């Protein structure tokens, strides 16, 4: 295995430590590049790496009460180490950044569990803004209190999952939650949940070739629960915004060989 590893962990309080626990559970790994910055205190990183090629992992956590690792909270799947590693097979790419800029932070918690699948791309920011599928600058939110959560479980191949949650600044917000499952291939997902109203969004594919764009914004408490199935993919564009609470549930089975298209806007 050829690896370039850079670790920076700065602890501002002596009795509240940062921790990094990464386990190599299979031989190989090839050209792994791993860059980790932890700046602050009470931040945790833990996951396992399996036998794969060209993995590029870039993790940053700033502030306090940030956690990143396999799903140890609900639904409590645990690590995929026994299956070959949480990050496994060829060309996986992760870039997971979390930030809380306040003194007392609600918990940020990215819980990824990718085991198996090749050529997946998983970019996620909490307390950072990702403006597009190709944005690499990632602007830091300087007034973010944390409280965001993601649960991701990919397994399939050639999936691109990109998103961010930020600006839960007032302290009255319970946080934003994402939860993206997938078990198919060639899915492209980009979305964001922003502002101080509580948001949810749950997404499950179980099929391939879907393109999903979602955005939930504003001070309203919005929710979404989307399940996509079928032999063919769906292009879905969902926007819920404003100060009035919005909710949406979609179960879609596409049987059209050319694919299906759905647009939803609520405000």
C-alpha positions as a Python dict, from the first residue, in 0.01 Angstrom:
ca = {
    (1, 'X'): (0, 0, 0),
    (2, 'X'): (125, 347, -88),
    (3, 'X'): (-15, 601, 156),
    (4, 'X'): (23, 971, 223),
    (5, 'X'): (-113, 1043, 568),
    (6, 'X'): (-136, 1381, 738),
    (7, 'X'): (-293, 1412, 1081),
    (8, 'X'): (-345, 1730, 1282),
    (9, 'X'): (-530, 1713, 1613),
    (10, 'X'): (-535, 2019, 1836),
    (11, 'X'): (-699, 1999, 2176),
    (12, 'X'): (-790, 2326, 2349),
    (13, 'X'): (-918, 2167, 2671),
    (14, 'X'): (-700, 1920, 2854),
    (15, 'X'): (-990, 1711, 2989),
    (16, 'X'): (-1182, 1685, 2661),
    (17, 'X'): (-979, 1496, 2405),
    (18, 'X'): (-1000, 1444, 2033),
    (19, 'X'): (-970, 1086, 1911),
    (20, 'X'): (-888, 921, 1578),
    (21, 'X'): (-930, 545, 1537),
    (22, 'X'): (-878, 397, 1188),
    (23, 'X'): (-840, 22, 1143),
    (24, 'X'): (-686, -145, 838),
    (25, 'X'): (-877, -475, 820),
    (26, 'X'): (-750, -617, 490),
    (27, 'X'): (-424, -626, 299),
    (28, 'X'): (-363, -387, 14),
    (29, 'X'): (-519, -43, 10),
    (30, 'X'): (-296, 69, -274),
    (31, 'X'): (-266, 447, -322),
    (32, 'X'): (-455, 567, -15),
    (33, 'X'): (-423, 939, 61),
    (34, 'X'): (-561, 1031, 405),
    (35, 'X'): (-568, 1390, 535),
    (36, 'X'): (-731, 1464, 872),
    (37, 'X'): (-757, 1794, 1061),
    (38, 'X'): (-921, 1808, 1404),
    (39, 'X'): (-915, 2155, 1552),
    (40, 'X'): (-1093, 2199, 1883),
    (41, 'X'): (-1195, 1941, 2140),
    (42, 'X'): (-1431, 1647, 2199),
    (43, 'X'): (-1417, 1543, 1832),
    (44, 'X'): (-1413, 1176, 1726),
    (45, 'X'): (-1325, 985, 1407),
    (46, 'X'): (-1351, 607, 1377),
    (47, 'X'): (-1387, 374, 1077),
    (48, 'X'): (-1220, 80, 903),
    (49, 'X'): (-1045, 54, 566),
    (50, 'X'): (-1054, -259, 355),
    (51, 'X'): (-872, -386, 49),
    (52, 'X'): (-907, -126, -227),
    (53, 'X'): (-732, 99, -478),
    (54, 'X'): (-680, 475, -504),
    (55, 'X'): (-889, 574, -204),
    (56, 'X'): (-871, 946, -122),
    (57, 'X'): (-1011, 1044, 218),
    (58, 'X'): (-1011, 1407, 333),
    (59, 'X'): (-1162, 1474, 677),
    (60, 'X'): (-1185, 1801, 869),
    (61, 'X'): (-1353, 1871, 1202),
    (62, 'X'): (-1347, 2212, 1371),
    (63, 'X'): (-1499, 2328, 1696),
    (64, 'X'): (-1638, 2071, 1937),
    (65, 'X'): (-1887, 1784, 1957),
    (66, 'X'): (-1820, 1655, 1605),
    (67, 'X'): (-1830, 1281, 1538),
    (68, 'X'): (-1761, 1084, 1222),
    (69, 'X'): (-1774, 708, 1183),
    (70, 'X'): (-1989, 405, 1120),
    (71, 'X'): (-2347, 421, 1239),
    (72, 'X'): (-2303, 371, 1612),
    (73, 'X'): (-2624, 556, 1696),
    (74, 'X'): (-2968, 470, 1556),
    (75, 'X'): (-3002, 252, 1347),
    (76, 'X'): (-2692, 111, 1519),
    (77, 'X'): (-2553, -88, 1227),
    (78, 'X'): (-2201, -76, 1359),
    (79, 'X'): (-1881, -111, 1163),
    (80, 'X'): (-1842, -302, 838),
    (81, 'X'): (-1498, -422, 942),
    (82, 'X'): (-1607, -786, 945),
    (83, 'X'): (-1732, -750, 587),
    (84, 'X'): (-1404, -615, 453),
    (85, 'X'): (-1403, -256, 578),
    (86, 'X'): (-1630, 46, 594),
    (87, 'X'): (-1440, 194, 299),
    (88, 'X'): (-1364, -86, 59),
    (89, 'X'): (-1290, -176, -304),
    (90, 'X'): (-1168, 59, -580),
    (91, 'X'): (-1145, 436, -611),
    (92, 'X'): (-1362, 539, -317),
    (93, 'X'): (-1352, 913, -247),
    (94, 'X'): (-1467, 1076, 78),
    (95, 'X'): (-1442, 1441, 175),
    (96, 'X'): (-1625, 1487, 502),
    (97, 'X'): (-1602, 1824, 680),
    (98, 'X'): (-1780, 1934, 995),
    (99, 'X'): (-1770, 2266, 1173),
    (100, 'X'): (-1932, 2435, 1471),
    (101, 'X'): (-1828, 2794, 1524),
    (102, 'X'): (-2004, 2851, 1857),
    (103, 'X'): (-1867, 2784, 2206),
    (104, 'X'): (-2134, 2527, 2293),
    (105, 'X'): (-2219, 2303, 1999),
    (106, 'X'): (-2502, 2066, 1926),
    (107, 'X'): (-2364, 1735, 1801),
    (108, 'X'): (-2261, 1704, 1436),
    (109, 'X'): (-2261, 1338, 1339),
    (110, 'X'): (-2175, 1198, 996),
    (111, 'X'): (-2233, 823, 1011),
    (112, 'X'): (-2113, 667, 687),
    (113, 'X'): (-2110, 294, 612),
    (114, 'X'): (-2009, 229, 251),
    (115, 'X'): (-1880, -134, 257),
    (116, 'X'): (-1844, -277, -94),
    (117, 'X'): (-1914, -92, -415),
    (118, 'X'): (-1660, 68, -646),
    (119, 'X'): (-1590, 421, -767),
    (120, 'X'): (-1826, 592, -524),
    (121, 'X'): (-1796, 960, -439),
    (122, 'X'): (-1923, 1085, -104),
    (123, 'X'): (-1879, 1455, -24),
    (124, 'X'): (-2060, 1596, 276),
    (125, 'X'): (-2029, 1919, 474),
    (126, 'X'): (-2193, 2030, 797),
    (127, 'X'): (-2125, 2388, 892),
    (128, 'X'): (-1987, 2428, 538),
    (129, 'X'): (-2157, 2526, 212),
    (130, 'X'): (-2120, 2324, -108),
    (131, 'X'): (-2260, 2534, -394),
    (132, 'X'): (-2270, 2267, -663),
    (133, 'X'): (-2172, 1914, -754),
    (134, 'X'): (-1829, 2037, -859),
    (135, 'X'): (-1762, 2294, -585),
    (136, 'X'): (-1433, 2224, -407),
    (137, 'X'): (-1396, 2553, -217),
    (138, 'X'): (-1649, 2476, 59),
    (139, 'X'): (-1722, 2804, 238),
    (140, 'X'): (-1717, 2784, 616),
    (141, 'X'): (-2024, 2904, 809),
    (142, 'X'): (-1894, 3133, 1083),
    (143, 'X'): (-2224, 3135, 1273),
    (144, 'X'): (-2318, 2770, 1296),
    (145, 'X'): (-2420, 2595, 1617),
    (146, 'X'): (-2412, 2240, 1483),
    (147, 'X'): (-2682, 1986, 1548),
    (148, 'X'): (-2677, 1832, 1199),
    (149, 'X'): (-2673, 1460, 1130),
    (150, 'X'): (-2631, 1233, 830),
    (151, 'X'): (-2670, 856, 803),
    (152, 'X'): (-2538, 711, 477),
    (153, 'X'): (-2529, 346, 366),
    (154, 'X'): (-2420, 305, 3),
    (155, 'X'): (-2301, -50, -92),
    (156, 'X'): (-2360, 1, -470),
    (157, 'X'): (-2115, 127, -733),
    (158, 'X'): (-2058, 455, -917),
    (159, 'X'): (-2283, 656, -687),
    (160, 'X'): (-2216, 1026, -628),
    (161, 'X'): (-2358, 1164, -302),
    (162, 'X'): (-2291, 1534, -235),
    (163, 'X'): (-2465, 1760, 14),
    (164, 'X'): (-2443, 2000, 303),
    (165, 'X'): (-2632, 2118, 610),
    (166, 'X'): (-2562, 2443, 788),
    (167, 'X'): (-2684, 2752, 971),
    (168, 'X'): (-2857, 2610, 1273),
    (169, 'X'): (-2744, 2918, 1464),
    (170, 'X'): (-3020, 3025, 1701),
    (171, 'X'): (-2994, 2734, 1943),
    (172, 'X'): (-3369, 2673, 1915),
    (173, 'X'): (-3321, 2438, 1620),
    (174, 'X'): (-3311, 2065, 1683),
    (175, 'X'): (-3093, 2031, 1378),
    (176, 'X'): (-3109, 1902, 1022),
    (177, 'X'): (-3113, 1531, 944),
    (178, 'X'): (-3047, 1366, 607),
    (179, 'X'): (-3036, 977, 601),
    (180, 'X'): (-2953, 859, 248),
    (181, 'X'): (-2955, 487, 179),
    (182, 'X'): (-2880, 340, -166),
    (183, 'X'): (-2822, -13, -282),
    (184, 'X'): (-2821, 44, -656),
    (185, 'X'): (-2563, 186, -896),
    (186, 'X'): (-2504, 503, -1095),
    (187, 'X'): (-2714, 729, -874),
    (188, 'X'): (-2634, 1102, -860),
    (189, 'X'): (-2759, 1293, -554),
    (190, 'X'): (-2698, 1657, -462),
    (191, 'X'): (-2882, 1856, -199),
    (192, 'X'): (-2883, 2088, 97),
    (193, 'X'): (-3077, 2168, 411),
    (194, 'X'): (-3020, 2516, 547),
    (195, 'X'): (-3149, 2785, 783),
    (196, 'X'): (-3283, 2749, 1134),
    (197, 'X'): (-3605, 2555, 1090),
    (198, 'X'): (-3584, 2183, 1160),
    (199, 'X'): (-3548, 1973, 844),
    (200, 'X'): (-3545, 1596, 786),
    (201, 'X'): (-3523, 1444, 430),
    (202, 'X'): (-3496, 1066, 401),
    (203, 'X'): (-3408, 900, 71),
    (204, 'X'): (-3383, 536, -35),
    (205, 'X'): (-3316, 419, -390),
    (206, 'X'): (-3299, 36, -417),
    (207, 'X'): (-3254, 85, -791),
    (208, 'X'): (-3010, 251, -1031),
    (209, 'X'): (-2968, 556, -1255),
    (210, 'X'): (-3158, 810, -1044),
    (211, 'X'): (-3066, 1180, -1040),
    (212, 'X'): (-3195, 1352, -729),
    (213, 'X'): (-3170, 1723, -650),
    (214, 'X'): (-3326, 1837, -325),
    (215, 'X'): (-3330, 2156, -121),
    (216, 'X'): (-3507, 2238, 204),
    (217, 'X'): (-3462, 2591, 330),
    (218, 'X'): (-3624, 2869, 529),
    (219, 'X'): (-3744, 2887, 889),
    (220, 'X'): (-4024, 2636, 840),
    (221, 'X'): (-3991, 2280, 968),
    (222, 'X'): (-3986, 2080, 645),
    (223, 'X'): (-3984, 1706, 598),
    (224, 'X'): (-3948, 1467, 304),
    (225, 'X'): (-3956, 1089, 272),
    (226, 'X'): (-3869, 962, -75),
    (227, 'X'): (-3837, 600, -189),
    (228, 'X'): (-3748, 533, -553),
    (229, 'X'): (-3780, 187, -705),
    (230, 'X'): (-3837, 37, -1045),
    (231, 'X'): (-3638, -98, -1338),
    (232, 'X'): (-3557, 253, -1465),
    (233, 'X'): (-3426, 570, -1306),
    (234, 'X'): (-3605, 890, -1209),
    (235, 'X'): (-3490, 1252, -1231),
    (236, 'X'): (-3631, 1416, -919),
    (237, 'X'): (-3613, 1785, -830),
    (238, 'X'): (-3755, 1869, -485),
    (239, 'X'): (-3769, 2217, -331),
    (240, 'X'): (-3940, 2301, -2),
    (241, 'X'): (-3890, 2647, 141),
    (242, 'X'): (-4039, 2935, 335),
    (243, 'X'): (-4161, 2993, 690),
    (244, 'X'): (-4463, 2763, 661),
    (245, 'X'): (-4399, 2400, 751),
    (246, 'X'): (-4393, 2174, 445),
    (247, 'X'): (-4399, 1797, 422),
    (248, 'X'): (-4378, 1550, 136),
    (249, 'X'): (-4372, 1175, 81),
    (250, 'X'): (-4305, 1009, -254),
    (251, 'X'): (-4292, 643, -355),
    (252, 'X'): (-4194, 616, -720),
    (253, 'X'): (-4161, 309, -942),
    (254, 'X'): (-4044, 404, -1290),
    (255, 'X'): (-4145, 160, -1566),
    (256, 'X'): (-4061, 391, -1857),
    (257, 'X'): (-3755, 277, -2050),
    (258, 'X'): (-3649, 636, -2121),
    (259, 'X'): (-3671, 724, -1752),
    (260, 'X'): (-3910, 937, -1547),
    (261, 'X'): (-3902, 1304, -1441),
    (262, 'X'): (-4071, 1458, -1136),
    (263, 'X'): (-4055, 1816, -1009),
    (264, 'X'): (-4193, 1928, -670),
    (265, 'X'): (-4196, 2282, -529),
    (266, 'X'): (-4366, 2379, -203),
    (267, 'X'): (-4342, 2715, -32),
}
